[in-house]
Amino acid sequence: MEIVTSTIFSPGEGAATVFNDQVHVAPRVGLLVVADAPGGSEHGRAAVRMAIDTVRAHVERHTDVLDRFRRNPTPDLRKRVLTTIEEAFARAAQEVFAFARRREGVSVTMDVCLLLASEAFIGHVGDGRVYLVRRGLVHQLTVDHGRLSDADVFGEAAMAPRALGPEPHVRVESLCMELAPEDRFVVTTSHLHRTLPESILHARLTGEHLEALGKALAGDATTSALLGACAQLGSGEPFTPDSARSRLAILAPMPLFAHCTEKELRAVAQATRPRTLGTGTVLFEQGQPGTELFLVISGAIDIVKGQRTIVTLGPGSTFGEMAMLDEPHRSATARVARDTELMVIPRDAFFAMLKGNPMLAVKVLWNMLLKLSSNLRATSARLAELEKKLLS
């Protein structure tokens, strides 16, 4: 697997420098690390360097596991790679906490992207972001920490920053996903998404050559310092907008997103994580807890209850909506009928998307209510018919 890498550095207007040591890129390992300390103090910068060095050293100590996964990506090795990233964050949290105890106000946000063979592994704490650009669409793979408490959805915002430093332990968000040809990963601090409008950011991420991306973003965000790392599988060529339009065209007629504008559909796409599954793969089993919403882009999914297929879902279908509301256990099994491409929206990303887009929230929640109402009416009709047969 060929990985083309690049970095994003810009001091912003009136600043003398930007701290390049807040970014670590190791193409041979496939490792991108970006960290930041609010305030830009010398103590914060030292804590950032400490956190990055700790993560880098821990990952490098486990290169045997990484190499074995590259050669043979088994489920056990996949779990060990994820554990390695989580352990790296845990060690960094302890180191920064010990440092911060003697220095007031030190906290570090950090994002890690590790590209191995056919899969990517992500670790995230704070309000930096990891973006995936695939086939012209931008997917935000992480959910911002530090703005709202995990329990807050539509109520008053409760400040609950999650970062390295305040406590000796930190809850890291980690995930793994399969890679596709020409995938582009962009790991940045919060300055990028706070400074640039979404339309400009998406245009740059999808339309620039990798080596020109940093300069283009710096030109757009002249007043703010930018820090980031980029990687792309393959040649680093820019994406074409046609693929993005075709994928948005699949989202547009889905009943869940009826009446959504193109901008709102892009917000939906950004909240998703793409997933490709082969025929026969079981997506989830009946009785398992559900925390994800699924959008079918291509292929087919069988919904199975007991031993009977009750429905087959094709492109343009959605399922798992009720898991967004009350995290129920799955009422049926979902199995891939033929090779399928999905967009998956985790529950936390779903509510973050709605909170950031009030009009989109109204449309999506109303459409979910309509679907729930329709399902209840259908169930009531079936029960009434069954009762009539039993009494006759």
C-alpha positions as CSV (number, residue, x, y, z in Angstrom):
1,M,0.0,0.0,0.0
2,E,1.5,3.3,-1.1
3,I,0.9,6.3,1.3
4,V,1.4,9.8,0.1
5,T,1.7,12.2,3.1
6,S,1.7,16.0,3.6
7,T,1.4,18.5,6.4
8,I,-0.5,21.7,7.1
9,F,1.3,24.6,8.8
10,S,0.3,28.2,9.0
11,P,1.0,30.7,11.7
12,G,-2.0,32.9,11.0
13,E,-2.1,36.7,10.7
14,G,0.3,38.5,13.0
15,A,1.9,35.3,14.5
16,A,5.6,34.7,14.4
17,T,5.6,31.0,14.0
18,V,3.5,27.8,14.2
19,F,4.7,24.9,16.3
20,N,5.6,22.2,13.8
21,D,6.4,19.8,16.7
22,Q,2.7,19.5,17.4
23,V,2.4,17.2,14.3
24,H,4.1,13.9,13.8
25,V,4.1,12.0,10.4
26,A,5.7,8.6,9.9
27,P,4.9,7.3,6.4
28,R,6.8,4.1,6.9
29,V,4.6,3.2,9.9
30,G,1.5,4.8,8.5
31,L,1.2,7.0,11.6
32,L,-0.3,10.5,11.7
33,V,-0.5,12.3,15.1
34,V,-1.7,15.9,15.7
35,A,-2.0,17.5,19.2
36,D,-2.8,20.9,20.5
37,A,-2.8,22.8,23.9
38,P,-5.2,25.7,24.2
39,G,-3.5,29.0,25.0
40,G,-0.2,28.3,23.2
41,S,1.9,28.6,26.4
42,E,5.4,27.1,26.7
43,H,4.0,24.6,29.3
44,G,1.3,23.6,26.9
45,R,3.7,23.2,24.1
46,A,5.9,21.0,26.3
47,A,2.9,18.9,27.2
48,V,2.0,18.4,23.6
49,R,5.5,17.3,22.7
50,M,5.4,14.8,25.7
51,A,2.0,13.4,24.5
52,I,3.1,12.9,20.9
53,D,6.4,11.3,21.9
54,T,4.7,9.0,24.3
55,V,2.2,7.8,21.6
56,R,4.9,7.5,18.9
57,A,7.2,5.5,21.2
58,H,4.3,3.2,22.3
59,V,3.2,2.5,18.7
60,E,6.8,1.9,17.6
61,R,7.3,-0.6,20.5
62,H,4.5,-2.7,19.0
63,T,5.6,-2.7,15.4
64,D,5.7,-6.5,15.5
65,V,1.9,-6.5,16.0
66,L,1.5,-3.9,13.3
67,D,3.6,-6.0,10.8
68,R,1.7,-9.1,11.6
69,F,-1.6,-7.4,11.0
70,R,-0.4,-6.1,7.6
71,R,0.5,-9.6,6.6
72,N,-2.6,-11.3,8.0
73,P,-5.4,-9.0,9.4
74,T,-7.2,-11.3,11.7
75,P,-9.9,-10.2,14.2
76,D,-7.6,-10.9,17.2
77,L,-4.8,-8.8,15.7
78,R,-7.3,-6.0,14.9
79,K,-8.3,-5.9,18.5
80,R,-4.6,-5.8,19.6
81,V,-3.9,-2.8,17.3
82,L,-6.9,-0.9,18.7
83,T,-5.7,-1.8,22.2
84,T,-2.2,-0.5,21.3
85,I,-3.7,2.9,20.4
86,E,-5.9,3.0,23.5
87,E,-2.9,2.1,25.7
88,A,-0.8,4.9,24.0
89,F,-3.5,7.4,24.9
90,A,-3.6,6.0,28.5
91,R,0.2,6.4,28.9
92,A,0.1,9.9,27.4
93,A,-2.7,10.9,29.8
94,Q,-0.6,9.7,32.8
95,E,2.5,11.5,31.6
96,V,0.7,14.8,30.9
97,F,-1.3,14.6,34.2
98,A,2.0,14.3,36.2
99,F,3.4,17.2,34.2
100,A,0.2,19.3,34.6
101,R,0.0,18.8,38.4
102,R,2.9,21.3,38.8
103,R,1.6,23.7,36.1
104,E,-1.8,25.2,36.1
105,G,-4.2,25.0,33.1
106,V,-2.3,22.4,31.0
107,S,-4.5,20.2,28.8
108,V,-3.9,18.5,25.5
109,T,-6.2,17.4,22.7
110,M,-4.9,14.7,20.4
111,D,-5.9,12.7,17.2
112,V,-4.1,9.7,15.9
113,C,-4.6,8.0,12.5
114,L,-2.8,4.7,11.8
115,L,-3.0,3.2,8.3
116,L,-2.2,-0.5,8.1
117,A,-2.7,-2.7,5.0
118,S,-6.4,-2.7,4.3
119,E,-7.6,-0.8,7.5
120,A,-7.4,2.5,9.3
121,F,-7.3,2.9,13.1
122,I,-8.3,6.1,14.7
123,G,-7.8,7.5,18.2
124,H,-9.4,10.8,19.4
125,V,-9.6,13.0,22.5
126,G,-10.7,16.6,22.3
127,D,-12.0,18.9,19.6
128,G,-9.5,18.2,16.8
129,R,-10.9,16.2,14.0
130,V,-10.1,13.3,11.6
131,Y,-11.7,13.6,8.2
132,L,-12.0,10.9,5.6
133,V,-12.5,11.9,2.0
134,R,-13.8,9.1,-0.2
135,R,-15.3,9.3,-3.7
136,G,-15.8,13.1,-3.4
137,L,-17.6,13.0,0.0
138,V,-16.2,14.3,3.3
139,H,-16.8,12.1,6.4
140,Q,-16.0,13.3,9.9
141,L,-14.8,10.2,11.7
142,T,-14.6,11.8,15.1
143,V,-17.1,13.6,17.4
144,D,-15.9,16.8,19.1
145,H,-15.2,16.4,22.8
146,G,-15.0,19.4,25.0
147,R,-18.1,21.3,23.9
148,L,-21.0,19.3,25.4
149,S,-21.3,16.5,28.0
150,D,-22.1,13.1,26.5
151,A,-25.5,13.3,28.2
152,D,-26.5,16.6,26.5
153,V,-28.5,16.4,23.4
154,F,-30.9,19.3,23.0
155,G,-30.7,20.8,26.5
156,E,-28.4,23.4,28.0
157,A,-24.8,22.9,27.0
158,A,-22.7,21.6,29.9
159,M,-19.0,22.2,29.6
160,A,-17.2,18.9,30.1
161,P,-13.9,19.1,28.3
162,R,-12.2,15.8,27.6
163,A,-8.4,16.2,27.3
164,L,-5.1,14.8,28.4
165,G,-3.9,16.5,31.6
166,P,-6.8,17.3,33.9
167,E,-7.1,13.7,35.1
168,P,-4.7,10.7,35.2
169,H,-7.1,8.7,32.9
170,V,-9.0,9.7,29.8
171,R,-11.8,8.0,27.8
172,V,-10.5,7.8,24.2
173,E,-12.7,7.4,21.2
174,S,-11.2,4.6,19.0
175,L,-12.4,2.9,15.9
176,C,-11.2,0.9,12.9
177,M,-12.5,0.9,9.3
178,E,-11.6,-0.6,6.0
179,L,-9.6,1.3,3.4
180,A,-10.6,2.0,-0.2
181,P,-8.4,3.1,-3.1
182,E,-7.6,6.8,-3.1
183,D,-8.9,7.4,0.4
184,R,-7.7,10.6,1.9
185,F,-7.3,11.2,5.6
186,V,-6.9,14.7,7.1
187,V,-6.0,15.1,10.8
188,T,-6.3,18.6,12.2
189,T,-6.6,20.7,15.3
190,S,-9.9,22.6,16.0
191,H,-8.6,25.8,14.4
192,L,-9.4,24.5,10.9
193,H,-13.2,23.7,11.3
194,R,-13.7,26.8,13.5
195,T,-12.1,29.1,11.0
196,L,-13.3,27.9,7.6
197,P,-16.9,27.7,6.5
198,E,-18.0,24.2,5.8
199,S,-18.4,24.8,2.0
200,I,-14.8,26.1,1.6
201,L,-13.4,23.3,3.8
202,H,-15.1,20.6,1.8
203,A,-14.1,22.1,-1.5
204,R,-10.5,22.1,-0.5
205,L,-10.5,18.7,1.0
206,T,-12.0,17.1,-2.1
207,G,-10.5,19.3,-4.9
208,E,-6.9,19.9,-4.1
209,H,-3.8,17.9,-4.8
210,L,-2.4,16.6,-1.5
211,E,0.8,18.6,-1.7
212,A,-1.1,21.8,-2.4
213,L,-3.8,21.2,0.3
214,G,-1.9,22.9,3.1
215,K,-1.1,26.0,1.2
216,A,-4.7,26.3,-0.1
217,L,-6.2,26.0,3.4
218,A,-3.7,28.5,4.8
219,G,-4.7,31.0,2.1
220,D,-8.3,30.6,3.1
221,A,-7.7,30.9,6.8
222,T,-5.3,33.9,6.8
223,T,-6.1,35.0,10.4
224,S,-5.8,31.7,12.2
225,A,-3.0,29.3,12.9
226,L,-3.5,25.9,11.2
227,L,-1.9,22.5,12.1
228,G,-2.6,19.2,10.5
229,A,-1.3,16.1,8.8
230,C,-2.6,14.4,5.6
231,A,-2.3,11.0,4.0
232,Q,-3.7,9.5,0.8
233,L,-3.6,6.0,-0.6
234,G,-2.2,6.0,-4.1
235,S,-1.1,9.0,-6.2
236,G,-2.5,11.9,-4.2
237,E,-4.6,13.1,-7.2
238,P,-7.6,15.3,-6.3
239,F,-11.1,13.9,-6.4
240,T,-13.7,14.7,-9.0
241,P,-17.0,16.3,-7.9
242,D,-19.1,14.0,-10.0
243,S,-18.7,11.1,-7.5
244,A,-19.9,13.3,-4.7
245,R,-23.0,14.4,-6.6
246,S,-23.9,10.8,-7.5
247,R,-23.7,9.7,-3.9
248,L,-25.7,12.7,-2.6
249,A,-28.3,11.8,-5.3
250,I,-28.7,8.4,-3.5
251,L,-29.3,10.2,-0.1
252,A,-31.7,12.7,-1.5
253,P,-34.8,10.4,-2.1
254,M,-34.4,8.5,1.1
255,P,-37.6,9.2,3.1
256,L,-35.6,10.0,6.2
257,F,-34.0,13.0,4.4
258,A,-37.1,14.2,2.5
259,H,-36.9,17.9,1.6
260,C,-33.3,18.3,2.7
261,T,-31.1,20.7,0.8
262,E,-27.8,19.8,-0.8
263,K,-26.0,21.5,2.1
264,E,-28.0,19.5,4.6
265,L,-27.3,16.2,2.7
266,R,-23.6,17.0,2.9
267,A,-23.9,17.4,6.6
268,V,-25.5,14.0,6.7
269,A,-22.7,12.5,4.6
270,Q,-20.1,14.1,6.9
271,A,-21.6,12.5,10.0
272,T,-21.4,9.0,8.4
273,R,-18.6,6.4,8.4
274,P,-18.5,4.4,5.1
275,R,-18.5,0.6,5.4
276,T,-18.2,-2.1,2.7
277,L,-19.4,-5.6,3.5
278,G,-19.1,-8.9,1.5
279,T,-22.0,-11.3,0.8
280,G,-23.0,-13.3,3.8
281,T,-21.6,-10.9,6.4
282,V,-23.8,-10.5,9.5
283,L,-24.1,-6.8,10.3
284,F,-25.8,-7.4,13.7
285,E,-27.6,-10.2,15.4
286,Q,-31.1,-10.1,16.9
287,G,-30.9,-9.1,20.6
288,Q,-27.7,-7.1,20.3
289,P,-27.8,-3.5,21.5
290,G,-28.2,-1.0,18.7
291,T,-26.4,2.4,18.5
292,E,-26.1,3.0,14.7
293,L,-28.3,4.1,11.8
294,F,-27.6,2.5,8.4
295,L,-28.0,3.9,4.9
296,V,-27.7,1.5,2.0
297,I,-25.7,2.9,-0.9
298,S,-25.4,-0.2,-3.0
299,G,-26.0,-3.9,-2.7
300,A,-28.7,-5.6,-0.5
301,I,-29.4,-6.4,3.1
302,D,-31.7,-9.2,4.3
303,I,-33.5,-8.5,7.6
304,V,-34.0,-11.9,9.2
305,K,-36.2,-12.8,12.1
306,G,-35.9,-16.3,13.4
307,Q,-35.1,-18.3,10.2
308,R,-37.2,-16.2,7.9
309,T,-36.2,-13.2,5.8
310,I,-38.9,-10.6,6.4
311,V,-37.6,-8.0,4.0
312,T,-34.7,-7.3,1.7
313,L,-33.4,-3.7,1.6
314,G,-31.7,-2.2,-1.5
315,P,-30.0,1.1,-2.4
316,G,-31.8,4.1,-0.9
317,S,-33.1,2.2,2.1
318,T,-32.4,3.1,5.8
319,F,-32.7,0.9,8.9
320,G,-31.8,1.2,12.6
321,E,-33.6,4.5,13.1
322,M,-35.1,3.6,16.4
323,A,-31.6,3.0,17.8
324,M,-31.1,6.7,17.5
325,L,-34.0,7.4,20.0
326,D,-33.8,4.8,22.8
327,E,-30.8,2.4,22.1
328,P,-33.0,-0.7,22.0
329,H,-31.8,-4.2,21.4
330,R,-32.1,-5.3,17.7
331,S,-35.4,-6.9,16.9
332,A,-34.0,-8.8,14.0
333,T,-30.7,-9.9,12.3
334,A,-29.2,-8.0,9.4
335,R,-27.3,-10.1,6.9
336,V,-25.6,-9.0,3.6
337,A,-27.5,-10.5,0.7
338,R,-24.9,-9.3,-1.8
339,D,-21.8,-7.1,-1.6
340,T,-23.0,-3.9,0.0
341,E,-21.7,-0.4,0.6
342,L,-23.3,1.4,3.6
343,M,-23.1,4.8,5.3
344,V,-23.2,4.3,9.0
345,I,-24.2,7.1,11.5
346,P,-23.3,6.4,15.1
347,R,-25.7,7.7,17.7
348,D,-23.4,10.4,19.1
349,A,-22.5,11.7,15.6
350,F,-26.3,11.7,14.8
351,F,-27.1,14.0,17.7
352,A,-24.1,16.2,17.1
353,M,-25.2,16.6,13.5
354,L,-28.7,17.6,14.5
355,K,-27.6,20.0,17.2
356,G,-25.4,21.8,14.7
357,N,-28.2,22.0,12.0
358,P,-31.5,23.0,13.6
359,M,-33.5,22.9,10.3
360,L,-32.0,19.5,9.4
361,A,-33.0,18.3,12.9
362,V,-36.6,19.3,12.4
363,K,-36.8,17.5,9.0
364,V,-35.1,14.3,10.1
365,L,-36.9,14.0,13.4
366,W,-40.2,14.7,11.7
367,N,-39.6,12.0,9.1
368,M,-38.6,9.6,11.8
369,L,-41.8,10.3,13.6
370,L,-43.8,9.7,10.4
371,K,-42.1,6.4,9.9
372,L,-42.7,5.4,13.5
373,S,-46.4,6.4,13.1
374,S,-46.7,4.4,9.9
375,N,-45.1,1.3,11.5
376,L,-47.5,1.6,14.5
377,R,-50.5,1.8,12.3
378,A,-49.4,-1.2,10.3
379,T,-48.8,-3.2,13.5
380,S,-52.2,-2.2,14.9
381,A,-53.9,-3.3,11.6
382,R,-52.1,-6.7,11.7
383,L,-53.1,-7.2,15.4
384,A,-56.7,-6.3,14.7
385,E,-56.8,-8.7,11.8
386,L,-55.3,-11.4,13.9
387,E,-57.8,-10.8,16.7
388,K,-60.6,-11.0,14.2
389,K,-59.4,-14.4,13.0
390,L,-59.1,-15.7,16.5
391,L,-62.6,-14.6,17.4
392,S,-64.2,-16.0,14.2
